[in-house]
């Protein structure tokens, strides 16, 4: 039992020091043990004890980005992203999620991801063990890219969460500095760069949220990818209406979709003769009052036809029914009757007609202004360097004095005038006009997804020579793309709702994703380990939190776990 403590003093070199002494008995020892505690110096004037200074330095505090991470955590939670990652990649889900949020905030090289995480609360919120150093990210990317079955499982989970029944498919390419063991090949480079490229097939839902991607050799054309992609998506459990661009349109692909009973919508290239004939027929059929349609505030004229696909000498071709007075009508109509059928919508858009002719005339007028009555050294060379689209509408001549004159091509202008405003849409049998237009309205979302990937997420070039690492990096960017597009959608819907209801604008209206993140970057978590507090919360940050369904943050202590 310890005795009451007593205070005693020791003087050294004219300075008096105070100590506290406590005596207590310790089992196994005969004599009591004295414990001494240094209290501090004695003030020579007042006799008071000046407490000793604490020589242990105070804990260092850190300032970390909290606002943007909290929003993205809410977005991924609403989408079930982390839940699906944990189900498919239980041992590395936290690392994937942390890396993806880092990329969503700032599209740095993968070697710099650790610095974004260090400056944010990502590690605290996702209980990340260790750091995502450059070496760790290299290992993670490669390991992730090798887990193809787990990726397929993840894609299946994402497909199950889609509810709108639209599958929007498109291709893009990523330039590469290496051949990536055959995945990067020379071919038409969509970015106009003198580099090999790797193809990426991406499928989104009707809101542009990516569901599935596939990495392909860069030389594969759009038209040859469709069949294998549809088969792959069917294996993943994808079902719904496929919406594609005209790069996928040819008789073979359409026949393949019909054979599989796949619902589809795609624009026609209007290259095949039977489809050109429909345009001619439509000009007459559109004179009926029944041809007028109204969609999303715009007026169109529409003629609907049935088109078939037949095989001729092993090659698929389109076929349409012809009038009885047409040459070989009996044979043609007999083949048409037994063919697989789909719907073709020939559409005339008055606004598009004006825009089409404006584009032609603006281009021609520029050329006439620039070269008419000029005297270039080599007129033929000047003309040959004009874009092919320009040469389609103008020719040139040179007079006796060497002056160049621009001459319009009559047939080309007649063709442009006749075709202006027209487009042809293909759709599976049973598709109504409104259904076809509504499904194609969302077509540009996959383009926007690619734009987010290439622009916002720096997906323009690959610097790895390993296809597994490239696939793993693409997967992490794929997760980041899902979150970033959902943020984009929420901001867009908020702007539309404000315009529709004429509500008062708030500070979030009109912001881009990056502008939103800059506003949220003012909300910081300050502290260390489990002891965190929030900085001052601005009005803009409070309104952003409300928009994304979060409680308004308040300055003061907060738990990040």
C-alpha positions as CSV (number, residue, x, y, z in Angstrom):
1,X,0.0,0.0,0.0
2,X,1.6,3.3,-1.0
3,X,2.0,6.0,1.6
4,X,0.8,9.6,1.1
5,X,3.2,11.4,-1.4
6,X,5.5,14.0,0.0
7,X,7.3,16.8,-1.8
8,X,11.0,17.5,-1.3
9,X,13.5,19.8,-2.9
10,X,17.1,19.5,-4.2
11,X,19.2,22.5,-4.9
12,X,21.9,22.4,-7.6
13,X,23.9,25.4,-8.9
14,X,21.6,27.8,-7.2
15,X,18.4,26.3,-8.7
16,X,15.9,24.5,-6.5
17,X,14.1,21.5,-8.1
18,X,10.9,19.9,-6.7
19,X,10.2,16.2,-6.6
20,X,7.3,14.1,-5.4
21,X,8.2,11.0,-3.3
22,X,5.9,8.1,-2.7
23,X,6.8,5.0,-0.7
24,X,5.1,1.7,-1.2
25,X,5.7,-2.0,-0.4
26,X,6.3,-4.5,-3.2
27,X,5.5,-8.2,-2.8
28,X,8.7,-10.2,-2.4
29,X,10.8,-7.3,-1.0
30,X,11.4,-6.6,2.7
31,X,11.9,-2.9,2.5
32,X,9.5,-0.3,0.9
33,X,10.3,1.0,-2.6
34,X,10.4,4.8,-3.2
35,X,9.1,6.3,-6.4
36,X,10.3,9.8,-7.3
37,X,8.6,12.1,-9.8
38,X,10.2,15.3,-11.0
39,X,7.7,18.2,-10.7
40,X,9.6,21.2,-11.9
41,X,11.7,24.2,-10.8
42,X,10.9,26.4,-7.8
43,X,10.3,30.1,-8.6
44,X,12.8,31.9,-6.3
45,X,10.5,34.9,-5.8
46,X,7.1,33.2,-5.2
47,X,8.2,29.8,-4.1
48,X,5.7,28.2,-6.5
49,X,6.6,25.2,-8.5
50,X,7.0,25.9,-12.2
51,X,5.7,22.7,-13.9
52,X,8.1,20.8,-16.0
53,X,7.8,21.2,-19.8
54,X,6.4,18.2,-21.7
55,X,9.4,17.1,-23.8
56,X,7.1,14.8,-25.9
57,X,6.4,16.7,-29.1
58,X,2.7,17.2,-29.9
59,X,1.1,14.7,-32.4
60,X,1.4,16.0,-36.0
61,X,-1.9,16.9,-37.6
62,X,-2.7,16.4,-41.3
63,X,-5.1,18.2,-43.6
64,X,-6.8,15.8,-46.0
65,X,-9.5,16.1,-48.7
66,X,-12.8,14.9,-47.3
67,X,-15.6,16.5,-49.3
68,X,-15.0,15.0,-52.8
69,X,-14.2,11.5,-51.3
70,X,-17.4,11.6,-49.2
71,X,-19.5,12.4,-52.3
72,X,-17.8,9.6,-54.4
73,X,-18.2,7.2,-51.5
74,X,-21.9,7.9,-51.5
75,X,-22.1,7.6,-55.3
76,X,-20.4,4.2,-55.3
77,X,-22.5,3.0,-52.5
78,X,-25.7,3.9,-54.3
79,X,-24.4,2.1,-57.4
80,X,-23.3,-1.0,-55.4
81,X,-19.8,-0.7,-56.7
82,X,-17.8,-1.6,-53.6
83,X,-20.2,-4.3,-52.7
84,X,-19.7,-5.9,-56.2
85,X,-15.9,-5.5,-55.9
86,X,-15.9,-7.2,-52.5
87,X,-18.0,-10.1,-53.9
88,X,-15.7,-10.6,-57.0
89,X,-12.3,-9.5,-55.6
90,X,-12.5,-10.0,-51.9
91,X,-8.8,-9.8,-51.2
92,X,-8.0,-6.6,-53.2
93,X,-11.4,-4.8,-53.4
94,X,-10.2,-2.0,-51.1
95,X,-7.1,-1.3,-53.2
96,X,-9.2,-1.3,-56.4
97,X,-11.8,1.1,-54.9
98,X,-9.1,3.4,-53.5
99,X,-7.2,3.6,-56.8
100,X,-10.4,4.2,-58.8
101,X,-11.5,7.1,-56.5
102,X,-8.0,8.5,-56.8
103,X,-8.3,8.4,-60.6
104,X,-11.8,9.9,-60.5
105,X,-10.5,12.8,-58.4
106,X,-7.3,13.4,-60.6
107,X,-6.2,11.3,-63.6
108,X,-2.6,11.1,-62.6
109,X,-0.2,8.4,-63.8
110,X,-0.6,5.2,-61.8
111,X,2.8,5.8,-60.2
112,X,1.4,9.0,-58.5
113,X,-1.8,7.5,-57.1
114,X,-0.2,7.1,-53.7
115,X,0.2,10.9,-53.4
116,X,-3.5,11.5,-54.2
117,X,-4.5,9.0,-51.5
118,X,-2.1,10.5,-49.0
119,X,-3.7,13.9,-49.5
120,X,-7.2,12.6,-49.0
121,X,-9.3,10.5,-46.6
122,X,-9.5,7.5,-49.1
123,X,-7.3,5.3,-46.9
124,X,-9.2,6.1,-43.7
125,X,-12.7,5.6,-45.2
126,X,-11.8,2.3,-46.9
127,X,-9.5,1.0,-44.2
128,X,-6.6,0.7,-46.6
129,X,-3.6,-1.2,-45.3
130,X,-0.3,-0.1,-46.6
131,X,0.1,2.4,-49.4
132,X,-0.5,2.2,-53.2
133,X,3.1,2.9,-54.2
134,X,4.3,2.7,-57.8
135,X,5.5,-0.8,-57.2
136,X,2.2,-1.8,-55.5
137,X,0.2,-0.4,-58.4
138,X,2.3,-2.3,-60.9
139,X,1.6,-5.5,-59.1
140,X,-2.0,-4.8,-58.6
141,X,-2.6,-3.9,-62.2
142,X,-1.0,-7.1,-63.4
143,X,-2.7,-9.3,-60.9
144,X,-6.1,-7.7,-61.7
145,X,-5.6,-8.1,-65.4
146,X,-5.0,-11.8,-65.0
147,X,-8.3,-12.4,-63.1
148,X,-10.6,-12.7,-66.1
149,X,-13.1,-14.9,-64.4
150,X,-13.5,-12.4,-61.6
151,X,-13.9,-9.6,-64.1
152,X,-16.6,-11.5,-65.9
153,X,-18.3,-12.1,-62.5
154,X,-18.1,-8.4,-61.8
155,X,-19.5,-7.5,-65.2
156,X,-22.4,-9.9,-64.6
157,X,-23.1,-8.2,-61.3
158,X,-23.2,-4.8,-63.1
159,X,-25.5,-6.1,-65.8
160,X,-27.9,-7.3,-63.1
161,X,-28.1,-3.9,-61.6
162,X,-29.1,-2.3,-64.9
163,X,-32.9,-1.8,-65.1
164,X,-33.5,0.2,-68.3
165,X,-33.0,-2.7,-70.8
166,X,-30.7,-0.7,-73.2
167,X,-27.3,-2.0,-74.2
168,X,-25.3,0.7,-76.0
169,X,-22.3,-0.7,-77.7
170,X,-19.4,1.2,-79.3
171,X,-15.7,0.8,-80.0
172,X,-12.7,3.1,-79.4
173,X,-9.0,2.7,-79.5
174,X,-6.1,3.6,-77.2
175,X,-2.8,4.5,-78.8
176,X,0.2,2.5,-77.4
177,X,3.9,2.8,-77.5
178,X,4.4,-1.0,-77.6
179,X,3.0,-4.0,-79.4
180,X,1.6,-5.3,-76.1
181,X,2.2,-8.9,-77.2
182,X,-0.1,-8.6,-80.2
183,X,-2.9,-6.5,-78.6
184,X,-1.5,-3.2,-80.1
185,X,-1.5,-3.2,-83.9
186,X,-1.1,-0.8,-86.7
187,X,-4.3,0.4,-88.3
188,X,-6.6,3.4,-88.7
189,X,-5.8,5.4,-85.6
190,X,-9.0,7.2,-84.4
191,X,-6.8,9.8,-82.6
192,X,-4.8,10.5,-85.8
193,X,-1.5,9.5,-84.1
194,X,1.3,7.6,-85.7
195,X,1.1,4.8,-83.0
196,X,-0.1,1.3,-82.6
197,X,-3.5,1.0,-81.0
198,X,-5.5,-1.3,-78.8
199,X,-9.3,-1.6,-79.3
200,X,-11.8,-1.2,-76.5
201,X,-15.4,-2.4,-76.8
202,X,-17.6,-0.7,-74.2
203,X,-21.2,-1.4,-73.2
204,X,-23.2,1.2,-71.2
205,X,-26.8,1.3,-70.0
206,X,-29.3,3.9,-71.1
207,X,-27.9,6.5,-68.7
208,X,-24.3,6.0,-70.0
209,X,-23.2,4.0,-67.0
210,X,-20.5,1.5,-68.2
211,X,-21.4,-2.1,-67.5
212,X,-18.9,-4.2,-69.5
213,X,-15.7,-3.6,-71.5
214,X,-13.5,-5.9,-73.6
215,X,-9.9,-5.3,-74.7
216,X,-9.4,-6.2,-78.4
217,X,-6.5,-6.1,-80.9
218,X,-6.4,-2.7,-82.5
219,X,-6.8,-3.7,-86.1
220,X,-10.3,-5.3,-85.6
221,X,-13.0,-3.2,-87.4
222,X,-16.3,-2.3,-85.8
223,X,-18.2,-4.5,-88.2
224,X,-16.3,-7.7,-87.2
225,X,-16.6,-7.2,-83.4
226,X,-20.4,-7.3,-83.1
227,X,-21.0,-11.0,-83.3
228,X,-18.3,-12.0,-80.7
229,X,-19.3,-9.1,-78.4
230,X,-23.0,-10.1,-78.5
231,X,-22.1,-13.7,-77.7
232,X,-19.9,-12.6,-74.8
233,X,-22.6,-10.3,-73.4
234,X,-25.2,-13.1,-73.7
235,X,-22.9,-15.4,-71.7
236,X,-22.7,-12.6,-69.0
237,X,-26.5,-12.6,-68.9
238,X,-27.0,-9.3,-70.9
239,X,-30.4,-9.0,-72.4
240,X,-32.1,-6.0,-73.9
241,X,-32.0,-3.7,-76.9
242,X,-28.6,-3.2,-78.5
243,X,-28.1,0.4,-79.7
244,X,-25.1,0.8,-82.0
245,X,-23.6,3.4,-84.4
246,X,-23.4,3.0,-88.2
247,X,-19.9,1.5,-88.0
248,X,-21.6,-1.8,-87.1
249,X,-24.1,-1.7,-89.9
250,X,-23.8,-4.3,-92.7
251,X,-26.1,-7.1,-93.9
252,X,-24.0,-9.8,-92.2
253,X,-24.2,-8.2,-88.8
254,X,-27.9,-7.5,-89.1
255,X,-28.5,-11.2,-90.1
256,X,-26.5,-12.3,-87.1
257,X,-28.7,-10.2,-84.8
258,X,-31.8,-11.6,-86.4
259,X,-30.6,-15.2,-86.1
260,X,-30.1,-14.6,-82.4
261,X,-33.5,-12.8,-82.0
262,X,-31.6,-9.8,-80.6
263,X,-33.5,-6.5,-80.3
264,X,-31.5,-3.7,-81.9
265,X,-31.5,-0.2,-83.2
266,X,-28.8,1.2,-85.5
267,X,-28.4,3.8,-88.3
268,X,-27.8,2.8,-91.9
269,X,-24.8,3.8,-94.0
270,X,-27.2,4.0,-97.0
271,X,-24.6,2.3,-99.2
272,X,-26.5,-0.7,-100.4
273,X,-28.8,-0.3,-103.5
274,X,-32.0,-1.7,-101.8
275,X,-31.7,1.0,-99.1
276,X,-31.1,3.7,-101.6
277,X,-34.3,2.7,-103.4
278,X,-36.2,3.1,-100.1
279,X,-35.1,6.7,-100.0
280,X,-36.5,7.3,-103.5
281,X,-39.8,5.6,-102.6
282,X,-40.0,7.6,-99.3
283,X,-40.1,11.0,-101.1
284,X,-43.5,10.0,-102.5
285,X,-44.8,8.2,-99.4
286,X,-44.0,11.1,-97.1
287,X,-46.6,13.3,-98.9
288,X,-49.3,11.6,-96.8
289,X,-50.4,13.4,-93.6
290,X,-49.7,10.1,-91.7
291,X,-46.0,10.6,-92.4
292,X,-45.7,13.5,-89.9
293,X,-44.4,12.5,-86.4
294,X,-43.5,14.4,-83.3
295,X,-40.7,13.4,-81.0
296,X,-39.0,15.4,-78.1
297,X,-40.2,18.7,-79.4
298,X,-39.2,18.1,-83.0
299,X,-41.3,17.4,-86.2
300,X,-40.2,14.7,-88.6
301,X,-41.6,13.0,-91.7
302,X,-41.3,9.2,-91.6
303,X,-41.8,6.3,-94.0
304,X,-41.6,2.7,-92.6
305,X,-40.6,-0.3,-94.6
306,X,-39.9,-4.0,-94.2
307,X,-36.4,-5.1,-95.3
308,X,-35.1,-8.7,-95.6
309,X,-31.7,-10.3,-95.5
310,X,-30.8,-13.1,-97.9
311,X,-27.7,-15.0,-98.7
312,X,-26.3,-14.8,-102.2
313,X,-23.3,-16.9,-103.1
314,X,-22.4,-17.1,-99.4
315,X,-22.7,-13.3,-98.9
316,X,-25.5,-11.6,-96.9
317,X,-27.4,-8.9,-98.8
318,X,-30.4,-6.7,-98.2
319,X,-33.6,-7.2,-100.2
320,X,-36.8,-5.2,-100.4
321,X,-40.2,-5.9,-102.0
322,X,-40.5,-4.4,-105.5
323,X,-43.6,-3.4,-107.6
324,X,-45.0,-6.0,-110.0
325,X,-44.0,-4.0,-113.0
326,X,-40.3,-4.2,-111.8
327,X,-38.0,-6.5,-113.8
328,X,-37.8,-9.9,-112.2
329,X,-40.3,-8.8,-109.6
330,X,-41.7,-12.4,-109.1
331,X,-38.3,-13.9,-108.3
332,X,-37.2,-10.9,-106.1
333,X,-40.5,-10.9,-104.1
334,X,-40.3,-14.6,-103.7
335,X,-36.9,-14.4,-102.1
336,X,-38.1,-11.4,-100.0
337,X,-41.0,-13.5,-98.7
338,X,-38.7,-16.1,-97.3
339,X,-36.0,-13.8,-95.9
340,X,-35.4,-12.7,-92.3
341,X,-37.1,-9.3,-91.8
342,X,-36.4,-6.1,-89.9
343,X,-37.8,-2.6,-89.9
344,X,-36.3,0.4,-91.8
345,X,-37.4,3.9,-90.9
346,X,-36.6,6.5,-93.5
347,X,-36.7,9.8,-91.7
348,X,-36.7,13.4,-92.9
349,X,-35.7,16.1,-90.4
350,X,-36.2,19.7,-91.6
351,X,-33.7,21.1,-89.1
352,X,-31.1,18.6,-90.2
353,X,-31.8,19.4,-93.9
354,X,-31.0,23.1,-93.2
355,X,-27.9,22.2,-91.2
356,X,-26.7,19.8,-93.9
357,X,-26.9,22.4,-96.7
358,X,-25.4,25.1,-94.5
359,X,-22.4,22.8,-93.9
360,X,-21.9,22.3,-97.6
361,X,-22.4,26.0,-98.5
362,X,-20.1,27.2,-95.7
363,X,-17.4,24.9,-96.9
364,X,-17.8,25.8,-100.6
365,X,-18.0,29.5,-99.9
366,X,-14.8,29.4,-97.9
367,X,-13.0,27.7,-100.8
368,X,-14.4,30.1,-103.4
369,X,-13.4,33.1,-101.3
370,X,-9.9,31.7,-100.8
371,X,-9.0,30.5,-104.3
372,X,-11.3,32.1,-106.9
373,X,-9.4,34.3,-109.3
374,X,-6.1,33.6,-107.7
375,X,-2.9,32.7,-109.5
376,X,-1.2,29.8,-107.6
377,X,2.0,28.4,-109.0
378,X,0.5,24.9,-109.2
379,X,-3.3,24.9,-109.3
380,X,-3.5,21.1,-109.6
381,X,-1.5,20.7,-106.4
382,X,-3.7,23.3,-104.6
383,X,-6.8,21.4,-105.6
384,X,-5.4,18.0,-104.7
385,X,-4.6,19.1,-101.1
386,X,-8.3,20.1,-100.5
387,X,-10.2,17.6,-98.3
388,X,-11.9,14.8,-100.3
389,X,-15.3,16.1,-98.9
390,X,-14.6,19.5,-100.5
391,X,-13.5,18.1,-103.8
392,X,-16.8,16.2,-104.0
393,X,-18.6,19.5,-104.5
394,X,-16.1,21.7,-106.4
395,X,-13.8,21.4,-109.4
396,X,-11.4,24.0,-110.8
397,X,-10.3,25.4,-114.1
398,X,-7.4,27.7,-115.2
399,X,-7.9,30.5,-117.7
400,X,-5.4,31.6,-120.4
401,X,-3.8,34.1,-118.0
402,X,-3.2,31.4,-115.4
403,X,-6.0,32.4,-113.0
404,X,-7.7,29.7,-111.0
405,X,-11.5,29.5,-111.0
406,X,-13.6,27.3,-108.6
407,X,-16.5,25.6,-110.3
408,X,-19.4,23.9,-108.5
409,X,-20.3,20.3,-109.5
410,X,-24.0,20.3,-110.5
411,X,-24.6,16.6,-109.9
412,X,-23.1,16.8,-106.4
413,X,-25.2,19.8,-105.4
414,X,-28.4,18.1,-106.7
415,X,-27.5,14.9,-104.7
416,X,-26.8,17.0,-101.6
417,X,-30.1,18.8,-102.0
418,X,-32.0,15.6,-102.5
419,X,-30.4,13.8,-99.5
420,X,-30.3,16.8,-97.1
421,X,-32.1,16.0,-93.8
422,X,-32.7,12.3,-94.6
423,X,-31.4,9.4,-92.5
424,X,-32.4,5.8,-92.3
425,X,-32.7,3.8,-89.1
426,X,-32.8,0.0,-88.8
427,X,-34.5,-1.8,-86.0
428,X,-35.7,-5.4,-85.1
429,X,-39.2,-6.4,-86.1
430,X,-41.9,-5.1,-83.9
431,X,-40.1,-1.9,-83.0
432,X,-42.4,1.2,-83.1
433,X,-41.2,4.6,-84.2
434,X,-41.2,6.1,-80.7
435,X,-39.4,3.1,-79.3
436,X,-36.8,3.4,-82.0
437,X,-36.2,7.1,-81.5
438,X,-36.1,6.9,-77.7
439,X,-33.6,4.1,-77.8
440,X,-31.3,6.0,-80.2
441,X,-31.6,9.2,-78.2
442,X,-29.3,7.7,-75.6
443,X,-26.7,6.6,-78.2
444,X,-24.4,9.5,-77.5
445,X,-24.0,8.5,-73.9
446,X,-21.4,5.8,-74.8
447,X,-19.6,8.5,-76.8
448,X,-19.6,10.7,-73.7
449,X,-18.3,7.7,-71.7
450,X,-15.4,7.4,-74.0
451,X,-14.9,11.1,-73.8
452,X,-14.7,10.9,-70.0
453,X,-12.2,8.0,-70.3
454,X,-9.9,9.7,-72.8
455,X,-10.2,13.3,-71.5
456,X,-11.1,13.3,-67.8
457,X,-9.3,10.0,-67.0
458,X,-6.3,10.4,-69.3
459,X,-6.9,7.2,-71.2
460,X,-5.3,8.5,-74.4
461,X,-2.1,6.4,-74.5
462,X,-0.8,3.1,-72.9
463,X,2.8,2.9,-71.8
464,X,2.8,-0.7,-70.6
465,X,4.0,-3.6,-72.8
466,X,2.1,-6.2,-70.7
467,X,-1.5,-6.9,-71.8
468,X,-2.5,-8.1,-68.3
469,X,-1.2,-4.8,-66.8
470,X,-3.0,-2.8,-69.5
471,X,-6.3,-4.7,-68.8
472,X,-5.9,-4.2,-65.0
473,X,-5.3,-0.4,-65.5
474,X,-8.3,-0.2,-67.8
475,X,-10.4,-2.0,-65.2
476,X,-9.5,0.6,-62.5
477,X,-10.3,3.4,-64.9
478,X,-13.5,1.6,-65.8
479,X,-14.6,1.8,-62.1
480,X,-13.6,5.5,-62.0
481,X,-15.5,6.1,-65.2
482,X,-18.7,4.6,-63.7
483,X,-18.5,7.0,-60.7
484,X,-17.6,10.1,-62.8
485,X,-20.4,9.5,-65.3
486,X,-22.9,9.1,-62.5
487,X,-21.8,12.4,-60.9
488,X,-22.1,13.9,-64.4
489,X,-25.7,12.5,-64.6
490,X,-26.7,13.8,-61.2
491,X,-25.4,17.3,-62.1
492,X,-27.2,17.2,-65.5
493,X,-30.5,16.1,-63.9
494,X,-30.2,18.8,-61.3
495,X,-29.8,21.4,-64.0
496,X,-32.8,20.0,-66.0
497,X,-35.0,19.9,-62.9
498,X,-34.1,23.5,-62.0
499,X,-35.1,24.7,-65.5
500,X,-38.3,22.6,-65.6
501,X,-39.6,23.8,-62.2
502,X,-38.0,27.3,-62.5
503,X,-36.7,26.8,-59.0
504,X,-34.1,29.2,-57.7
505,X,-30.6,28.3,-58.9
506,X,-28.2,27.1,-56.2
507,X,-24.4,27.2,-56.3
508,X,-24.2,23.7,-57.8
509,X,-26.2,24.5,-61.0
510,X,-24.1,24.8,-64.1
511,X,-21.0,23.1,-62.5
512,X,-18.9,20.5,-64.3
513,X,-17.6,17.5,-62.4
514,X,-14.2,19.1,-61.9
515,X,-15.8,22.4,-60.7
516,X,-17.8,20.4,-58.2
517,X,-14.7,18.6,-56.9
518,X,-13.0,22.0,-56.6
519,X,-15.9,23.3,-54.5
520,X,-15.8,20.2,-52.3
521,X,-12.0,20.3,-51.9
522,X,-12.6,23.1,-49.4
523,X,-14.0,20.6,-47.0
524,X,-11.0,19.1,-45.2
525,X,-10.5,16.6,-42.4
526,X,-7.9,17.8,-40.0
527,X,-6.2,15.5,-37.4
528,X,-4.4,12.1,-37.2
529,X,-5.4,8.5,-36.8
530,X,-8.8,8.2,-35.2
531,X,-9.0,11.9,-34.1
532,X,-10.4,13.9,-37.0
533,X,-12.4,17.1,-37.2
534,X,-13.9,18.9,-40.3
535,X,-12.8,22.4,-41.4
536,X,-15.3,25.2,-42.2
537,X,-18.1,24.1,-44.5
538,X,-19.0,26.6,-47.3
539,X,-22.5,27.1,-48.6
540,X,-21.6,25.5,-51.9
541,X,-20.3,22.4,-50.2
542,X,-23.4,22.1,-48.1
543,X,-25.6,22.3,-51.2
544,X,-23.5,19.7,-53.0
545,X,-23.9,17.3,-50.0
546,X,-27.7,17.8,-50.1
547,X,-27.8,17.2,-53.8
548,X,-26.1,13.8,-53.5
549,X,-28.3,12.7,-50.6
550,X,-25.9,13.3,-47.7
551,X,-26.5,15.1,-44.5
552,X,-25.0,18.5,-44.4
553,X,-21.5,18.3,-42.9
554,X,-20.8,20.3,-39.8
555,X,-17.5,21.7,-38.6
556,X,-16.1,19.7,-35.7
557,X,-15.2,16.1,-34.7
558,X,-16.0,13.4,-37.3
559,X,-15.5,9.7,-37.6
560,X,-14.0,8.5,-40.9
561,X,-14.4,4.8,-40.3
